[in-house]
Amino acid sequence: MGATATAARLRQNIAKVLVGKEHVIDLMLIALACEGHVLLEDVPGTGKTMLAKTLSRSLQLDFKRVQFTPDLLPSDVTGVSVFNEATAQFEFRKGPAFTNVLLADEINRATPRTQAALLECMEERQVTTDGETRPLADPFLVMATQNPIEQEGTFPLPEAQLDRFLMRLALGYPSADEEARLLRRFAQANPLTTLEPVANEQDLVTLRTEAQSVHLGEAVSEYIVAVVRTTRDHEAIRLGASPRATLALMRASRARAALLGRAYVLPDDVKALAKSVLSHRLILKNQSRLRGQSQASVLDAILSQVPVPVLPDPNA
């Protein structure tokens, strides 16, 4: 399958820059294959910006970064109309949203008004200003970051915007061996400066097409629904996952199967992606948090509770 070969090239190319982040790279490629946005929640300096730059350069994609601050305006993201004295007309100057990969750095430091400017971009892939709608680039991927530790002076993302992100990921600190390899790799120069693209627009179209054509059996479909619906009735959860989450888990599972060279989805695909796709969409009850429970631990319990369908052997 072309998707498998494309993913292998991208994975190998990104690994020339990033050290020891294979699992996160795979999840990013899954998000790319199903046109999903990603929220990177981690402490500063773990490689979030580097990951976005490396991915865009590997695909010959345009990349822009916006540092979100409390004084950032919506027009600083989407663009603004300015008066041209030479033509005596207003002209629209595109903002950084008009790109392929947009890194919204520290998104929770901007005001809700500016955060909301991304809603239309992420969901509709368009920007509407002065009554005119302008389509964004294709592909369009938002990678937003936020620091889970320092919360002073921040504006937490509302549930409606969190629901727009396909996945929430964390890179985490490297191991001692990985950090030593990191030092050796960056000792002479930044490997990103010499990184060459390994996939083109047609490869990306193939990636998406094969992900969309992966077969989703009735049993696996019912399993996805059962997992999501259990989050709405669980005693530890105040707000469960939305129907948008059901669709997101389906698309991500099909993309994972395609990247692994399979033409059908397995329950293992659903289980492997459930926490990345669903955790940021859940709100726990106060008493659950006081007991030390987290979205991930509750999802582990749900996955162990929901019966896993047994599929017939396709090679039998």
VEXLO-984000 format. One record per residue (C-alpha): residue in three letters; residue number from 1; x, z, y. Coordinates in nm, 4 decimals. Example, Ala and Ser with C-alpha at 12.3 -4.5 7.8 and 13.67 -1.06 7.14 Angstrom:
2
@code:ALA | pos:1 | east:1.2300 | up:0.7800 | north:-0.4500;
@code:SER | pos:2 | east:1.3670 | up:0.7140 | north:-0.1060;
END
This chain:
316
@code:MET | pos:1 | east:0.0000 | up:0.0000 | north:0.0000;
@code:GLY | pos:2 | east:0.1202 | up:-0.0854 | north:0.3474;
@code:ALA | pos:3 | east:0.0190 | up:0.2550 | north:0.4815;
@code:THR | pos:4 | east:0.2526 | up:0.4318 | north:0.2401;
@code:ALA | pos:5 | east:0.5494 | up:0.2151 | north:0.3377;
@code:THR | pos:6 | east:0.4778 | up:0.2549 | north:0.7104;
@code:ALA | pos:7 | east:0.4441 | up:0.6331 | north:0.6768;
@code:ALA | pos:8 | east:0.7700 | up:0.6517 | north:0.4824;
@code:ARG | pos:9 | east:0.9587 | up:0.4609 | north:0.7528;
@code:LEU | pos:10 | east:0.8111 | up:0.6742 | north:1.0302;
@code:ARG | pos:11 | east:0.8783 | up:0.9967 | north:0.8421;
@code:GLN | pos:12 | east:1.2411 | up:0.9022 | north:0.7824;
@code:ASN | pos:13 | east:1.2897 | up:0.7931 | north:1.1442;
@code:ILE | pos:14 | east:1.1379 | up:1.1068 | north:1.2962;
@code:ALA | pos:15 | east:1.3507 | up:1.3199 | north:1.0639;
@code:LYS | pos:16 | east:1.6618 | up:1.1728 | north:1.2303;
@code:VAL | pos:17 | east:1.5754 | up:1.3856 | north:1.5339;
@code:LEU | pos:18 | east:1.3654 | up:1.6759 | north:1.4077;
@code:VAL | pos:19 | east:1.5126 | up:1.9065 | north:1.1447;
@code:GLY | pos:20 | east:1.3052 | up:2.0676 | north:0.8717;
@code:LYS | pos:21 | east:0.9589 | up:1.9791 | north:1.0028;
@code:GLU | pos:22 | east:0.8461 | up:1.7528 | north:0.7187;
@code:HIS | pos:23 | east:0.5046 | up:1.9155 | north:0.6779;
@code:VAL | pos:24 | east:0.4248 | up:1.8938 | north:1.0491;
@code:ILE | pos:25 | east:0.5466 | up:1.5329 | north:1.0617;
@code:ASP | pos:26 | east:0.3127 | up:1.4437 | north:0.7747;
@code:LEU | pos:27 | east:0.0194 | up:1.6044 | north:0.9553;
@code:MET | pos:28 | east:0.1056 | up:1.4151 | north:1.2742;
@code:LEU | pos:29 | east:0.1054 | up:1.0868 | north:1.0812;
@code:ILE | pos:30 | east:-0.2337 | up:1.1770 | north:0.9345;
@code:ALA | pos:31 | east:-0.3654 | up:1.2395 | north:1.2862;
@code:LEU | pos:32 | east:-0.2213 | up:0.9056 | north:1.3982;
@code:ALA | pos:33 | east:-0.3857 | up:0.7243 | north:1.1062;
@code:CYS | pos:34 | east:-0.7316 | up:0.8576 | north:1.1935;
@code:GLU | pos:35 | east:-0.6904 | up:0.8459 | north:1.5727;
@code:GLY | pos:36 | east:-0.7081 | up:1.2217 | north:1.6171;
@code:HIS | pos:37 | east:-0.5674 | up:1.4453 | north:1.8899;
@code:VAL | pos:38 | east:-0.3387 | up:1.7378 | north:1.8108;
@code:LEU | pos:39 | east:-0.3032 | up:2.0852 | north:1.9625;
@code:LEU | pos:40 | east:0.0457 | up:2.2313 | north:1.9165;
@code:GLU | pos:41 | east:0.0285 | up:2.6059 | north:1.9551;
@code:ASP | pos:42 | east:0.3742 | up:2.7581 | north:1.9460;
@code:VAL | pos:43 | east:0.6350 | up:2.9397 | north:2.1497;
@code:PRO | pos:44 | east:0.8554 | up:2.7385 | north:2.3909;
@code:GLY | pos:45 | east:1.1623 | up:2.5589 | north:2.2600;
@code:THR | pos:46 | east:1.0438 | up:2.4816 | north:1.9066;
@code:GLY | pos:47 | east:1.0436 | up:2.1015 | north:1.9523;
@code:LYS | pos:48 | east:0.6883 | up:2.0171 | north:2.0591;
@code:THR | pos:49 | east:0.7921 | up:1.7732 | north:2.3331;
@code:MET | pos:50 | east:1.0639 | up:1.6279 | north:2.1128;
@code:LEU | pos:51 | east:0.8100 | up:1.5587 | north:1.8387;
@code:ALA | pos:52 | east:0.5836 | up:1.3683 | north:2.0787;
@code:LYS | pos:53 | east:0.8701 | up:1.1624 | north:2.2201;
@code:THR | pos:54 | east:1.0124 | up:1.0828 | north:1.8771;
@code:LEU | pos:55 | east:0.6763 | up:0.9706 | north:1.7422;
@code:SER | pos:56 | east:0.6061 | up:0.7446 | north:2.0399;
@code:ARG | pos:57 | east:0.9538 | up:0.5905 | north:2.0304;
@code:SER | pos:58 | east:0.9323 | up:0.5265 | north:1.6568;
@code:LEU | pos:59 | east:0.6171 | up:0.3229 | north:1.7207;
@code:GLN | pos:60 | east:0.7208 | up:0.1521 | north:2.0455;
@code:LEU | pos:61 | east:0.4429 | up:0.3436 | north:2.2191;
@code:ASP | pos:62 | east:0.4244 | up:0.4360 | north:2.5856;
@code:PHE | pos:63 | east:0.4730 | up:0.8090 | north:2.6432;
@code:LYS | pos:64 | east:0.3840 | up:1.0285 | north:2.9405;
@code:ARG | pos:65 | east:0.4084 | up:1.4027 | north:2.9916;
@code:VAL | pos:66 | east:0.2024 | up:1.6175 | north:3.2296;
@code:GLN | pos:67 | east:0.2974 | up:1.9773 | north:3.3041;
@code:PHE | pos:68 | east:-0.0327 | up:2.1588 | north:3.3426;
@code:THR | pos:69 | east:-0.0328 | up:2.4188 | north:3.6213;
@code:PRO | pos:70 | east:-0.3095 | up:2.6046 | north:3.8080;
@code:ASP | pos:71 | east:-0.2853 | up:2.3664 | north:4.1066;
@code:LEU | pos:72 | east:-0.3100 | up:2.0480 | north:3.8974;
@code:LEU | pos:73 | east:-0.6123 | up:1.8368 | north:3.9960;
@code:PRO | pos:74 | east:-0.8234 | up:1.6156 | north:3.7668;
@code:SER | pos:75 | east:-0.7067 | up:1.3085 | north:3.9617;
@code:ASP | pos:76 | east:-0.3464 | up:1.4043 | north:3.8788;
@code:VAL | pos:77 | east:-0.4355 | up:1.3271 | north:3.5166;
@code:THR | pos:78 | east:-0.6851 | up:1.0416 | north:3.5340;
@code:GLY | pos:79 | east:-0.5832 | up:0.8638 | north:3.8555;
@code:VAL | pos:80 | east:-0.7075 | up:0.8269 | north:4.2125;
@code:SER | pos:81 | east:-0.8369 | up:0.5613 | north:4.4504;
@code:VAL | pos:82 | east:-0.6201 | up:0.5096 | north:4.7591;
@code:PHE | pos:83 | east:-0.6868 | up:0.2987 | north:5.0663;
@code:ASN | pos:84 | east:-0.4666 | up:-0.0078 | north:5.1038;
@code:GLU | pos:85 | east:-0.4338 | up:-0.0873 | north:5.4730;
@code:ALA | pos:86 | east:-0.3048 | up:-0.4362 | north:5.4032;
@code:THR | pos:87 | east:-0.6178 | up:-0.5393 | north:5.2122;
@code:ALA | pos:88 | east:-0.8559 | up:-0.2881 | north:5.3771;
@code:GLN | pos:89 | east:-0.9781 | up:-0.1928 | north:5.0316;
@code:PHE | pos:90 | east:-0.9526 | up:0.1029 | north:4.7990;
@code:GLU | pos:91 | east:-0.7252 | up:0.0504 | north:4.4995;
@code:PHE | pos:92 | east:-0.7200 | up:0.2599 | north:4.1853;
@code:ARG | pos:93 | east:-0.3835 | up:0.4021 | north:4.0893;
@code:LYS | pos:94 | east:-0.3770 | up:0.4941 | north:3.7242;
@code:GLY | pos:95 | east:-0.2837 | up:0.8456 | north:3.6244;
@code:PRO | pos:96 | east:-0.0713 | up:0.9489 | north:3.3269;
@code:ALA | pos:97 | east:-0.3790 | up:0.9367 | north:3.1007;
@code:PHE | pos:98 | east:-0.3292 | up:0.5595 | north:3.0898;
@code:THR | pos:99 | east:-0.0693 | up:0.5672 | north:2.8151;
@code:ASN | pos:100 | east:-0.0465 | up:0.5714 | north:2.4360;
@code:VAL | pos:101 | east:0.0855 | up:0.9239 | north:2.3810;
@code:LEU | pos:102 | east:-0.0033 | up:1.1851 | north:2.6430;
@code:LEU | pos:103 | east:0.1680 | up:1.5223 | north:2.6202;
@code:ALA | pos:104 | east:-0.0438 | up:1.7830 | north:2.8009;
@code:ASP | pos:105 | east:0.2149 | up:2.0581 | north:2.8252;
@code:GLU | pos:106 | east:0.0785 | up:2.4144 | north:2.8508;
@code:ILE | pos:107 | east:-0.2765 | up:2.2849 | north:2.8809;
@code:ASN | pos:108 | east:-0.4208 | up:2.6356 | north:2.9088;
@code:ARG | pos:109 | east:-0.2423 | up:2.6931 | north:3.2419;
@code:ALA | pos:110 | east:-0.4637 | up:2.4419 | north:3.4230;
@code:THR | pos:111 | east:-0.8068 | up:2.5289 | north:3.5591;
@code:PRO | pos:112 | east:-1.1184 | up:2.4494 | north:3.3527;
@code:ARG | pos:113 | east:-1.1991 | up:2.1653 | north:3.5942;
@code:THR | pos:114 | east:-0.8713 | up:1.9907 | north:3.5167;
@code:GLN | pos:115 | east:-0.8973 | up:2.0658 | north:3.1457;
@code:ALA | pos:116 | east:-1.2401 | up:1.9015 | north:3.1501;
@code:ALA | pos:117 | east:-1.0849 | up:1.5838 | north:3.2931;
@code:LEU | pos:118 | east:-0.9378 | up:1.5275 | north:2.9482;
@code:LEU | pos:119 | east:-1.2739 | up:1.5561 | north:2.7702;
@code:GLU | pos:120 | east:-1.3871 | up:1.2013 | north:2.8449;
@code:CYS | pos:121 | east:-1.0374 | up:1.0687 | north:2.7766;
@code:MET | pos:122 | east:-1.0202 | up:1.2350 | north:2.4351;
@code:GLU | pos:123 | east:-1.3736 | up:1.1650 | north:2.3163;
@code:GLU | pos:124 | east:-1.4643 | up:0.8325 | north:2.4783;
@code:ARG | pos:125 | east:-1.1154 | up:0.6849 | north:2.5260;
@code:GLN | pos:126 | east:-1.2064 | up:0.5986 | north:2.8844;
@code:VAL | pos:127 | east:-1.1881 | up:0.7256 | north:3.2426;
@code:THR | pos:128 | east:-1.4794 | up:0.7090 | north:3.4870;
@code:THR | pos:129 | east:-1.3955 | up:0.7369 | north:3.8578;
@code:ASP | pos:130 | east:-1.5939 | up:0.6231 | north:4.1616;
@code:GLY | pos:131 | east:-1.8674 | up:0.4938 | north:3.9333;
@code:GLU | pos:132 | east:-1.6345 | up:0.2600 | north:3.7430;
@code:THR | pos:133 | east:-1.5369 | up:0.3075 | north:3.3801;
@code:ARG | pos:134 | east:-1.1871 | up:0.2052 | north:3.2749;
@code:PRO | pos:135 | east:-1.0819 | up:0.1913 | north:2.9085;
@code:LEU | pos:136 | east:-0.7658 | up:0.3715 | north:2.8021;
@code:ALA | pos:137 | east:-0.4880 | up:0.2219 | north:2.5951;
@code:ASP | pos:138 | east:-0.5220 | up:0.1668 | north:2.2230;
@code:PRO | pos:139 | east:-0.3903 | up:0.3707 | north:2.0515;
@code:PHE | pos:140 | east:-0.4435 | up:0.6826 | north:2.2621;
@code:LEU | pos:141 | east:-0.3218 | up:1.0176 | north:2.1313;
@code:VAL | pos:142 | east:-0.3274 | up:1.3493 | north:2.3163;
@code:MET | pos:143 | east:-0.0731 | up:1.6085 | north:2.2115;
@code:ALA | pos:144 | east:-0.1472 | up:1.9322 | north:2.3946;
@code:THR | pos:145 | east:0.0667 | up:2.2451 | north:2.3797;
@code:GLN | pos:146 | east:-0.0042 | up:2.6061 | north:2.4568;
@code:ASN | pos:147 | east:0.1901 | up:2.9288 | north:2.4237;
@code:PRO | pos:148 | east:0.0019 | up:3.1779 | north:2.2020;
@code:ILE | pos:149 | east:0.2048 | up:3.4749 | north:2.3284;
@code:GLU | pos:150 | east:0.2025 | up:3.4646 | north:2.7096;
@code:GLN | pos:151 | east:-0.1607 | up:3.4694 | north:2.8228;
@code:GLU | pos:152 | east:-0.1230 | up:3.5946 | north:3.1827;
@code:GLY | pos:153 | east:-0.2474 | up:3.3385 | north:3.4320;
@code:THR | pos:154 | east:-0.3988 | up:3.1119 | north:3.1668;
@code:PHE | pos:155 | east:-0.7451 | up:2.9620 | north:3.1163;
@code:PRO | pos:156 | east:-0.8295 | up:2.9572 | north:2.7427;
@code:LEU | pos:157 | east:-0.9676 | up:2.6255 | north:2.6239;
@code:PRO | pos:158 | east:-1.3457 | up:2.6372 | north:2.5736;
@code:GLU | pos:159 | east:-1.4893 | up:2.5726 | north:2.2284;
@code:ALA | pos:160 | east:-1.6163 | up:2.2283 | north:2.3343;
@code:GLN | pos:161 | east:-1.2639 | up:2.1119 | north:2.4149;
@code:LEU | pos:162 | east:-1.1005 | up:2.2760 | north:2.1137;
@code:ASP | pos:163 | east:-1.3489 | up:2.0845 | north:1.9000;
@code:ARG | pos:164 | east:-1.2056 | up:1.7575 | north:2.0350;
@code:PHE | pos:165 | east:-0.8710 | up:1.8236 | north:1.8688;
@code:LEU | pos:166 | east:-0.8460 | up:1.6964 | north:1.5134;
@code:MET | pos:167 | east:-0.5817 | up:1.9553 | north:1.4216;
@code:ARG | pos:168 | east:-0.4050 | up:2.2634 | north:1.5483;
@code:LEU | pos:169 | east:-0.0435 | up:2.2795 | north:1.4337;
@code:ALA | pos:170 | east:0.2555 | up:2.5082 | north:1.4765;
@code:LEU | pos:171 | east:0.6169 | up:2.3985 | north:1.4304;
@code:GLY | pos:172 | east:0.7565 | up:2.7478 | north:1.3879;
@code:TYR | pos:173 | east:1.1173 | up:2.8623 | north:1.4072;
@code:PRO | pos:174 | east:1.3707 | up:2.6814 | north:1.1850;
@code:SER | pos:175 | east:1.5451 | up:2.8565 | north:0.9003;
@code:ALA | pos:176 | east:1.9111 | up:2.9572 | north:0.9402;
@code:ASP | pos:177 | east:2.0236 | up:2.6474 | north:0.7496;
@code:GLU | pos:178 | east:1.7954 | up:2.4190 | north:0.9529;
@code:GLU | pos:179 | east:1.9188 | up:2.5692 | north:1.2791;
@code:ALA | pos:180 | east:2.2797 | up:2.5099 | north:1.1726;
@code:ARG | pos:181 | east:2.1934 | up:2.1468 | north:1.0932;
@code:LEU | pos:182 | east:2.0265 | up:2.1236 | north:1.4327;
@code:LEU | pos:183 | east:2.3473 | up:2.2306 | north:1.6060;
@code:ARG | pos:184 | east:2.5540 | up:1.9730 | north:1.4169;
@code:ARG | pos:185 | east:2.3009 | up:1.6973 | north:1.4892;
@code:PHE | pos:186 | east:2.2919 | up:1.7609 | north:1.8657;
@code:ALA | pos:187 | east:2.6600 | up:1.8549 | north:1.9031;
@code:GLN | pos:188 | east:2.7715 | up:1.5156 | north:2.0347;
@code:ALA | pos:189 | east:2.4573 | up:1.3559 | north:2.1775;
@code:ASN | pos:190 | east:2.0801 | up:1.3617 | north:2.1627;
@code:PRO | pos:191 | east:1.9802 | up:1.1425 | north:1.8641;
@code:LEU | pos:192 | east:1.6571 | up:1.0518 | north:2.0432;
@code:THR | pos:193 | east:1.8500 | up:0.8327 | north:2.2892;
@code:THR | pos:194 | east:1.9606 | up:0.5955 | north:2.0118;
@code:LEU | pos:195 | east:1.6410 | up:0.6074 | north:1.8037;
@code:GLU | pos:196 | east:1.5026 | up:0.2626 | north:1.7240;
@code:PRO | pos:197 | east:1.1354 | up:0.1799 | north:1.6563;
@code:VAL | pos:198 | east:1.0510 | up:0.1225 | north:1.2902;
@code:ALA | pos:199 | east:0.6839 | up:0.0186 | north:1.3162;
@code:ASN | pos:200 | east:0.4836 | up:-0.2115 | north:1.5398;
@code:GLU | pos:201 | east:0.1222 | up:-0.2439 | north:1.6476;
@code:GLN | pos:202 | east:0.0261 | up:-0.4375 | north:1.3353;
@code:ASP | pos:203 | east:0.1686 | up:-0.1608 | north:1.1145;
@code:LEU | pos:204 | east:-0.0481 | up:0.0881 | north:1.3005;
@code:VAL | pos:205 | east:-0.3566 | up:-0.1299 | north:1.2505;
@code:THR | pos:206 | east:-0.2786 | up:-0.1439 | north:0.8784;
@code:LEU | pos:207 | east:-0.2358 | up:0.2329 | north:0.8719;
@code:ARG | pos:208 | east:-0.5795 | up:0.2858 | north:1.0255;
@code:THR | pos:209 | east:-0.7524 | up:0.0164 | north:0.8213;
@code:GLU | pos:210 | east:-0.6282 | up:0.1511 | north:0.4888;
@code:ALA | pos:211 | east:-0.7234 | up:0.5063 | north:0.5856;
@code:GLN | pos:212 | east:-1.0774 | up:0.3934 | north:0.6686;
@code:SER | pos:213 | east:-1.1115 | up:0.2036 | north:0.3405;
@code:VAL | pos:214 | east:-1.0223 | up:0.4989 | north:0.1159;
@code:HIS | pos:215 | east:-1.3089 | up:0.5817 | north:-0.1190;
@code:LEU | pos:216 | east:-1.4880 | up:0.9128 | north:-0.0632;
@code:GLY | pos:217 | east:-1.6788 | up:1.0096 | north:-0.3759;
@code:GLU | pos:218 | east:-2.0084 | up:1.1963 | north:-0.3632;
@code:ALA | pos:219 | east:-1.8607 | up:1.5066 | north:-0.5257;
@code:VAL | pos:220 | east:-1.5790 | up:1.5318 | north:-0.2696;
@code:SER | pos:221 | east:-1.8214 | up:1.4603 | north:0.0130;
@code:GLU | pos:222 | east:-2.0405 | up:1.7487 | north:-0.1019;
@code:TYR | pos:223 | east:-1.7304 | up:1.9688 | north:-0.1285;
@code:ILE | pos:224 | east:-1.6355 | up:1.8986 | north:0.2340;
@code:VAL | pos:225 | east:-1.9891 | up:1.9833 | north:0.3472;
@code:ALA | pos:226 | east:-1.9907 | up:2.3026 | north:0.1388;
@code:VAL | pos:227 | east:-1.6605 | up:2.4230 | north:0.2881;
@code:VAL | pos:228 | east:-1.7739 | up:2.3593 | north:0.6460;
@code:ARG | pos:229 | east:-2.1206 | up:2.5081 | north:0.5957;
@code:THR | pos:230 | east:-1.9711 | up:2.8227 | north:0.4430;
@code:THR | pos:231 | east:-1.7870 | up:2.8855 | north:0.7714;
@code:ARG | pos:232 | east:-2.1256 | up:2.9084 | north:0.9451;
@code:ASP | pos:233 | east:-2.2588 | up:3.1775 | north:0.7105;
@code:HIS | pos:234 | east:-1.9444 | up:3.3814 | north:0.6487;
@code:GLU | pos:235 | east:-1.9714 | up:3.7482 | north:0.7399;
@code:ALA | pos:236 | east:-1.6382 | up:3.7476 | north:0.9275;
@code:ILE | pos:237 | east:-1.7185 | up:3.4458 | north:1.1482;
@code:ARG | pos:238 | east:-1.9270 | up:3.4524 | north:1.4666;
@code:LEU | pos:239 | east:-1.9160 | up:3.0749 | north:1.5269;
@code:GLY | pos:240 | east:-1.8555 | up:2.8327 | north:1.2418;
@code:ALA | pos:241 | east:-1.7314 | up:2.4750 | north:1.2371;
@code:SER | pos:242 | east:-1.9436 | up:2.1984 | north:1.3904;
@code:PRO | pos:243 | east:-2.0611 | up:1.8699 | north:1.2346;
@code:ARG | pos:244 | east:-1.7751 | up:1.7097 | north:1.4300;
@code:ALA | pos:245 | east:-1.5441 | up:1.9244 | north:1.2173;
@code:THR | pos:246 | east:-1.7076 | up:1.7866 | north:0.9009;
@code:LEU | pos:247 | east:-1.6323 | up:1.4327 | north:1.0144;
@code:ALA | pos:248 | east:-1.2784 | up:1.5298 | north:1.1159;
@code:LEU | pos:249 | east:-1.2064 | up:1.6824 | north:0.7754;
@code:MET | pos:250 | east:-1.3388 | up:1.3688 | north:0.6063;
@code:ARG | pos:251 | east:-1.1258 | up:1.1341 | north:0.8193;
@code:ALA | pos:252 | east:-0.8124 | up:1.3434 | north:0.7774;
@code:SER | pos:253 | east:-0.8622 | up:1.3649 | north:0.3995;
@code:ARG | pos:254 | east:-0.8974 | up:0.9884 | north:0.3722;
@code:ALA | pos:255 | east:-0.5870 | up:0.9372 | north:0.5851;
@code:ARG | pos:256 | east:-0.3855 | up:1.1777 | north:0.3684;
@code:ALA | pos:257 | east:-0.4918 | up:0.9928 | north:0.0547;
@code:ALA | pos:258 | east:-0.3910 | up:0.6585 | north:0.2100;
@code:LEU | pos:259 | east:-0.0479 | up:0.7862 | north:0.3148;
@code:LEU | pos:260 | east:0.0062 | up:0.9151 | north:-0.0389;
@code:GLY | pos:261 | east:-0.0826 | up:0.5744 | north:-0.1832;
@code:ARG | pos:262 | east:-0.4230 | up:0.6656 | north:-0.3250;
@code:ALA | pos:263 | east:-0.7442 | up:0.4667 | north:-0.2813;
@code:TYR | pos:264 | east:-0.9671 | up:0.7722 | north:-0.3260;
@code:VAL | pos:265 | east:-0.9917 | up:1.1259 | north:-0.1882;
@code:LEU | pos:266 | east:-0.9244 | up:1.4298 | north:-0.4058;
@code:PRO | pos:267 | east:-1.0416 | up:1.7872 | north:-0.3452;
@code:ASP | pos:268 | east:-0.6710 | up:1.8713 | north:-0.3052;
@code:ASP | pos:269 | east:-0.6649 | up:1.6560 | north:0.0099;
@code:VAL | pos:270 | east:-0.9478 | up:1.8633 | north:0.1553;
@code:LYS | pos:271 | east:-0.7846 | up:2.1940 | north:0.0627;
@code:ALA | pos:272 | east:-0.4470 | up:2.0854 | north:0.2044;
@code:LEU | pos:273 | east:-0.5991 | up:2.0011 | north:0.5435;
@code:ALA | pos:274 | east:-0.8790 | up:2.2563 | north:0.5809;
@code:LYS | pos:275 | east:-0.6802 | up:2.5154 | north:0.7774;
@code:SER | pos:276 | east:-0.5193 | up:2.2625 | north:1.0146;
@code:VAL | pos:277 | east:-0.8531 | up:2.0931 | north:1.0851;
@code:LEU | pos:278 | east:-1.0906 | up:2.3905 | north:1.0903;
@code:SER | pos:279 | east:-0.9031 | up:2.7031 | north:1.2031;
@code:HIS | pos:280 | east:-0.9174 | up:2.6353 | north:1.5792;
@code:ARG | pos:281 | east:-1.2917 | up:2.5646 | north:1.5581;
@code:LEU | pos:282 | east:-1.3816 | up:2.9105 | north:1.4278;
@code:ILE | pos:283 | east:-1.4526 | up:3.2236 | north:1.6319;
@code:LEU | pos:284 | east:-1.4167 | up:3.5472 | north:1.4382;
@code:LYS | pos:285 | east:-1.6252 | up:3.8565 | north:1.4963;
@code:ASN | pos:286 | east:-1.4539 | up:4.1361 | north:1.6859;
@code:GLN | pos:287 | east:-1.4562 | up:4.3681 | north:1.3870;
@code:SER | pos:288 | east:-1.2925 | up:4.0969 | north:1.1747;
@code:ARG | pos:289 | east:-1.0018 | up:4.0694 | north:1.4186;
@code:LEU | pos:290 | east:-0.9700 | up:4.4474 | north:1.4298;
@code:ARG | pos:291 | east:-0.9330 | up:4.4460 | north:1.0518;
@code:GLY | pos:292 | east:-0.6373 | up:4.2102 | north:1.0900;
@code:GLN | pos:293 | east:-0.8178 | up:3.8994 | north:0.9696;
@code:SER | pos:294 | east:-0.7316 | up:3.5575 | north:1.1114;
@code:GLN | pos:295 | east:-0.8935 | up:3.2155 | north:1.0951;
@code:ALA | pos:296 | east:-0.6363 | up:3.1132 | north:0.8346;
@code:SER | pos:297 | east:-0.6972 | up:3.4135 | north:0.6098;
@code:VAL | pos:298 | east:-1.0752 | up:3.3700 | north:0.6307;
@code:LEU | pos:299 | east:-1.0402 | up:3.0006 | north:0.5421;
@code:ASP | pos:300 | east:-0.8224 | up:3.0952 | north:0.2445;
@code:ALA | pos:301 | east:-1.1047 | up:3.3186 | north:0.1259;
@code:ILE | pos:302 | east:-1.3608 | up:3.0417 | north:0.1777;
@code:LEU | pos:303 | east:-1.1508 | up:2.7873 | north:-0.0140;
@code:SER | pos:304 | east:-1.1214 | up:3.0296 | north:-0.3039;
@code:GLN | pos:305 | east:-1.4965 | up:3.0931 | north:-0.2918;
@code:VAL | pos:306 | east:-1.6353 | up:2.7376 | north:-0.2767;
@code:PRO | pos:307 | east:-1.6398 | up:2.5722 | north:-0.6221;
@code:VAL | pos:308 | east:-1.3967 | up:2.2818 | north:-0.6484;
@code:PRO | pos:309 | east:-1.5483 | up:1.9707 | north:-0.8090;
@code:VAL | pos:310 | east:-1.3802 | up:1.8327 | north:-1.1198;
@code:LEU | pos:311 | east:-1.3387 | up:1.4592 | north:-1.0873;
@code:PRO | pos:312 | east:-1.3118 | up:1.2146 | north:-1.3769;
@code:ASP | pos:313 | east:-0.9653 | up:1.0717 | north:-1.4400;
@code:PRO | pos:314 | east:-0.9585 | up:0.7300 | north:-1.2661;
@code:ASN | pos:315 | east:-0.7009 | up:0.6055 | north:-1.5186;
@code:ALA | pos:316 | east:-0.9075 | up:0.7106 | north:-1.8218;
END
